[in-house]
Amino acid sequence: MSTLRSPQSSDRSRGAPGVGTAANTAPYMPLGGTPWQRRVKRAADILMAGSFFLFFGWAYALIWLGVLYTSGGPAIYMQPRYGKGGRVFKFYKFRSMVADSEAVLARHLRENEAARREWSVYQKLQNDPRITRFGAFLRKYSIDEFPQFWNVLKGDMSMVGPRPCMFTQKDLYGDYWPHYCAVRPGITGLWQISGRNEISYRRRAAMDAEYVAHLSLWRDFVILLKTFGVVTGARGSR
């Protein structure tokens, strides 16, 4: 798997966010792939998302009930995210956090300097006070992402692509923002199979740019296969 390198890039092992200009984002095709690639990719998205609900709709319903039982409604968390072309869409997840999660996070970051540093680099927390007990189980195996198959069917997302960007994270993409906007965000992508939450957000943005610049249907297939291994092993989850 080809990745981006820059003198200033780094990951958790180096303890600093990856920054700088990627050396491997010059596309050899239009950003987001050729027209036929986009059509095939969309057809595959519909087939896979539809098959999920056909064969695993019962599991979706059980998880819905589990969230309601353990922490009350609503079971689905919705948040505006940036999609293809910078368009805003409603992003779905099974709710894995307490109801007042934003206030809890703000208070925790205000009172904990180490947590503030971790959040600024990774946009994630190793010990997140917002996550419920059942939510921790869902997140460990990425089960909380199941509602995003609806996003795929609606055309908001793809099976593979950059993870949907929150409003507060847009500036972290820097020069890579046009790459992000060239494709639909994905349920999985290079970030998920390359360390997930152990990778800094800026490094993740560079990986997204490299993926978009060299989009390949075969690579999507490989990413999907590797995702199963990462998820079942709960590697890099948080």
N, C-alpha and C positions, 0 to 999 in steps of 0.2 A: 504494500500500500504506500503510495507516494504521499509525503507530507510536506508541510511548509517549514522552512528553516529561515531564521534571521539571527543576526548576532545577538539581538536583545530578547529573543523568545525564550520562554521557560515554562515549566509546569510545577506541580506541587513539590517535586523532588528538589527543585532549586529555590522554592520559596518565594517566587516573584512572578507577577503576571507577564505573559508573553506580549511584547510590543514590537513595533517596527513594521517595515514593509515586507510582505511575502515575496519570495523570489520565484514562486511557482504558480502565480495566478493569471498569467497571460493565457487566454483561452485559444484553443486551436479550432473553435467553432463558436457560434453565437452563444452568449451567456445563457445558461438554462437548456442548452441542447438544440438540435435541429427540429423543425416542425414534426417530422415523423417520430423522433424520439419522444417528444412531448405527448403525441397522441398515444403511442404505445405505453408510455409511463402512466398516463391517465387511465387507460383501459385496464392495466394491471392493478392500479389502485382500486378501481371500482370492483374488480373481480375479487381481490383479497379482502377488502373491507366487507363486501357483501357476504363472502363465505364465512367470515368471522361470526357475523350475526346469525347466519343460517345454522352453523354447527355449535356455536358457543353462546347463543343468546340466553340459554338457561343459566350459564355461569354469570353473565352480565346481570341478570335479575337477582341472583343470590347475593352478589356483591352489593348491589343497590340496597337490598334489605339489610345486609350486614352493617352498612354505614348508618342507615336509619336507626337500627337497633342499638348500636354502640354509642352514637353521638347525636342522634336526632337529625331532623332534616335541615336544609335540603341535602340530598345525597350527591347531587352534581354541583361542582364548583365551576362557575363561569367567569372568565376574565377577558377583557379586550386585549388582543395581541396583534402585532403587525404580520400581515401575510404577503402574498405575491404582489409586487408593484407598490408595496407600502400600504396596501389597503388594510383596514382594521376589521377583524372578525372576532366572533365569540369563541373562545377556546374552552374546551370542556375537559374536566377531570373528575374522577370520583373524589369527593371531599376527604382529605386526609388530615386537615388541620382544625383547630378550634374555630368557633364562629368569629371571634374578634382577632383573627390572626395578624392583621396589619398593626393593630395597636400593641399586641404582644411582641411582635418583632421590633417595633420602634422602641418600646421600653427596654427590651433586652439589649439592643445595640447601644442605646443611650447609657446603659449601666455597665456594659462589658466591653472594655477596649479590645481584648483579644478577638471577641466576636465581630467587632466592627472591622478589624483588619481582615479577618477571614471572609466576611461578606463582601468587602471591597474588591477582593481578588477573585473569588469564586462565585459570588452571587448565590452561595449555598452555605449552610452551617452543618458541621458534623453533629452537634447536639442542638437541634432546633426545638425550642420550647413550644412552638406552635403545633407540633405534630401529635396526634392522638395515638393511643396504643394500637388500635386497629389500623390507623393510617400508616403507622411505621411498617406494619406487615405489608400493606398494599404497595408502599413505595419501595420496599426492599426488592420486590419482584416485579416492579413497574406495572402492577395490576391497576394502579390508579390512572394509568394512561388509556385504559380500554375505551372510555367515552370518545376518545379522539378518532375512533373508527367512524363515528358519525361525522366528524369534521372532514374526514377523507371522502365519504360518500357525498357530502354537500359541496365538495370542491374547494374547501378552505385549505386543506392540507393534502400531503402526499404520504405514502408509506415511508419514503426515504427522502431526507432533505435536512436543511438546518432546523434546529429546534425553534419553535415559535418565540419571537422576541417580545419581551415586555416593553412598555413605554419607557421605563427607566433604564433600559439596557441598550437602547438604540445608539447612543453616543459611543458605546464601547466598541461598536463595529468600525467606527472611523471610516477609512477609505474603502473598507470592504462592504459598505452598505449597499451599493449597486448589485453586488453579487447576491446578497441575501434577498433582495427584491426581485431577482430574475427568476426565482422558482417558488413553488409552494413549499412552505415549511413542512417538516416531516415528523412522523412518530418516532423514527430512529434515524441515525446518521453516523458520520465518522466519529463524532464526539462520544456516542454511546459505546462504540466498540474500541475506543482508544483510551479509556480511563474514566470517562464520565466525570463525576464530581471531583476527581483528583487533578483535573486540568483547569488552568485558569480560564476565565471567560474570554480574555483577549486572544489566548491561544485557540480557544474554541472557535472564535470568529474567523481566525486565519484558516482553520481547517474547513470551515463552511465555505470560505471563498475558494479554496483549492478544489473542493468537491464540485462546486458550481462551474468553475472554469473548465473542468475536465469531466463533465457529466458523462456517465456511461451506464447503460442499462445492465450490462454484465456486472459492473461494480455495485449497482443497487442490489442485485441478486446476492452477491457476496456479503454485502453489509447486512442484509436480512438474515442470512444464514448465521453470521457471527453474532448477531443480536440475540438469537436464541441461547447461545452459549453464555453470553454475558448476563442475560436476565436470569436464567436458571441457576447460575452460580452466584447471583447477587453481587457481582464484582463492580466496585466503584459506586454502589448505590448509596443514597442518602435521603 
